[in-house]
């Protein structure tokens, strides 16, 4: 089943090439899976960790951002305005499909991917089932 981690960035991103290059340098097998999509293989007998990049001009991305804005607005909380500010300024969305067993099979791959993505531009991560993170700190449960 797995789960999704999203990176809402206020920086415009045009490509996942930096992610691909740095993951190859870290000795992971990486395959382009389409325009702005990557499959990152962390074990020869397991399916890949996936990375997809969309920008805020795409209708599906706009709908997804709007759903998050609505959910955050309804919840309230001390960091609500911070999260809303990032959401309304989002220029690009990076979605990471995380297989259930990735941390057990290869605990190094996910932290590397998240660090590379966070270095692409300013923003916040949303971990499905947990909430929004600024760095390693959970700042807004959702």
C-alpha positions as CSV (number, residue, x, y, z in Angstrom):
1,X,0.0,0.0,0.0
2,X,2.6,2.6,1.0
3,X,2.0,6.3,1.6
4,X,2.8,9.6,0.0
5,X,5.0,12.5,1.1
6,X,4.4,15.8,-0.7
7,X,6.8,18.7,-0.9
8,X,5.0,22.0,-1.4
9,X,7.6,24.4,-2.6
10,X,7.4,28.1,-3.2
11,X,10.3,27.9,-5.6
12,X,9.6,27.1,-9.3
13,X,11.0,23.7,-10.3
14,X,11.2,22.6,-13.9
15,X,12.9,19.2,-13.6
16,X,13.8,16.3,-11.4
17,X,17.3,16.0,-13.1
18,X,19.0,17.3,-9.9
19,X,17.3,14.5,-7.9
20,X,18.2,11.9,-10.5
21,X,21.8,13.0,-10.7
22,X,22.3,13.1,-6.9
23,X,20.6,9.7,-6.4
24,X,22.9,8.1,-9.0
25,X,25.9,9.7,-7.2
26,X,24.6,8.1,-4.0
27,X,24.7,4.8,-5.9
28,X,21.0,4.2,-6.3
29,X,19.5,2.9,-9.6
30,X,17.2,5.6,-11.0
31,X,15.0,5.3,-14.1
32,X,12.9,8.1,-15.6
33,X,9.3,7.0,-15.6
34,X,7.9,9.8,-17.7
35,X,8.1,13.6,-17.9
36,X,9.2,14.7,-14.5
37,X,8.8,11.2,-13.0
38,X,11.4,9.0,-11.5
39,X,11.6,5.5,-10.1
40,X,14.3,5.0,-7.5
41,X,15.2,1.4,-6.8
42,X,16.4,0.7,-3.3
43,X,16.5,-3.1,-3.4
44,X,16.7,-5.5,-6.4
45,X,13.7,-7.5,-5.2
46,X,11.4,-4.5,-4.4
47,X,9.4,-2.0,-6.3
48,X,10.7,1.5,-6.6
49,X,10.2,4.6,-4.6
50,X,8.5,7.1,-7.0
51,X,9.0,10.8,-7.4
52,X,6.6,13.0,-9.4
53,X,6.9,16.7,-10.1
54,X,4.0,18.9,-11.1
55,X,3.8,22.7,-11.2
56,X,1.0,24.9,-9.9
57,X,-0.4,25.7,-13.3
58,X,-1.7,22.2,-13.8
59,X,-5.3,21.7,-12.9
60,X,-4.8,18.5,-10.9
61,X,-2.1,20.2,-8.8
62,X,-4.4,23.3,-8.3
63,X,-7.2,21.0,-7.1
64,X,-4.8,19.1,-4.7
65,X,-3.4,22.4,-3.3
66,X,-7.0,23.7,-2.8
67,X,-8.0,20.5,-0.9
68,X,-5.0,21.0,1.4
69,X,-5.9,24.7,1.9
70,X,-9.5,23.7,2.8
71,X,-8.3,21.0,5.3
72,X,-5.8,23.3,7.0
73,X,-8.2,26.2,7.2
74,X,-10.8,23.9,8.9
75,X,-8.3,22.6,11.5
76,X,-6.8,25.7,12.9
77,X,-3.8,25.7,15.1
78,X,-0.7,27.7,16.0
79,X,1.2,27.1,12.7
80,X,-1.9,27.2,10.5
81,X,-0.9,30.6,8.9
82,X,2.6,29.4,8.1
83,X,1.2,26.3,6.3
84,X,-1.4,28.3,4.5
85,X,1.2,30.8,3.4
86,X,3.3,28.1,1.8
87,X,0.2,26.4,0.2
88,X,-1.0,29.6,-1.4
89,X,2.5,30.4,-2.7
90,X,3.2,26.9,-4.0
91,X,4.9,26.9,-7.4
92,X,5.6,23.2,-7.6
93,X,4.6,20.0,-5.9
94,X,6.9,17.0,-5.6
95,X,5.0,13.7,-4.6
96,X,7.1,10.8,-3.3
97,X,5.4,7.4,-3.3
98,X,6.9,5.5,-0.4
99,X,6.5,1.7,-0.3
100,X,5.6,0.2,3.1
101,X,8.9,-1.7,3.5
102,X,11.3,1.0,2.3
103,X,12.6,1.9,5.8
104,X,13.1,-1.7,6.8
105,X,14.8,-2.8,3.6
106,X,16.9,0.3,3.0
107,X,16.7,2.9,5.8
108,X,19.1,5.3,3.9
109,X,17.1,5.9,0.7
110,X,14.2,8.0,2.1
111,X,16.3,10.5,4.1
112,X,18.6,11.0,1.1
113,X,15.6,11.7,-1.2
114,X,14.0,14.1,1.2
115,X,17.2,16.0,1.8
116,X,17.8,16.4,-2.0
117,X,14.2,17.5,-2.6
118,X,14.3,20.0,0.3
119,X,17.4,21.6,-1.2
120,X,15.6,22.3,-4.4
121,X,13.7,25.2,-2.9
122,X,11.9,26.6,0.1
123,X,8.7,24.8,1.3
124,X,7.1,22.3,3.6
125,X,6.7,18.5,3.5
126,X,3.4,16.9,4.1
127,X,3.5,13.2,5.3
128,X,0.3,11.4,4.7
129,X,-1.4,10.5,8.0
130,X,0.8,12.8,10.0
131,X,0.9,16.4,8.9
132,X,3.2,19.2,7.7
133,X,6.9,19.3,8.6
134,X,9.4,22.2,8.6
135,X,12.6,20.2,8.4
136,X,12.3,17.4,10.9
137,X,9.7,19.2,13.1
138,X,6.0,18.3,12.8
139,X,4.5,21.8,12.9
140,X,0.9,21.0,11.9
141,X,-1.0,17.8,12.3
142,X,-3.4,16.8,9.5
